[in-house]
């Protein structure tokens, strides 16, 4: 909440509602802390008088590095005094400064940013449509656009990384069984047809040898019959 402004109740409720919607939006990429209403949960800045912006965006790592500051304004708070007090201060932080204003206040917000040299990474408008709040990006700085393009380029690289090789199966004693090379397995499998042919050839030879004596016995039986016919004559 602004330290120099007391909003009407209805505006304050809408202001806090927008903050919670933005918290859900930024939660996908950042660790988000909010300071709605009179709450002072997450300060920024070093010194005796810290600041409490509406949303504080931090990295999801353990270090919790400050990456962004988000300020939500209402119709009453888009004025020269508010901009000089908060916008100028937040834009001097190393973190990106995001500003959200009502749709009807976009021209005034741009004019104040130009007059006070306020560097805004992203300038958004919001509008209540029925029970929903719609956000529209109006302006993005060159540095913010460059960071967005770099982040978009990193996603395909991360997706193209090869998957890890499967681990070898464990043996009986729990030790990993080394995988046999495919070439060795192919060499052992290749002579199999030749062995089968030799075995079939060996099996065919005894069969042929067993058939030959049958023909000999038949000729031996014919020979005594012929000799008996000659004796009778």
Order of alpha helices (4+ residues) and beta strands (2+ residues): alpha-beta-beta-beta-alpha-beta-alpha-beta-beta-alpha-alpha-alpha
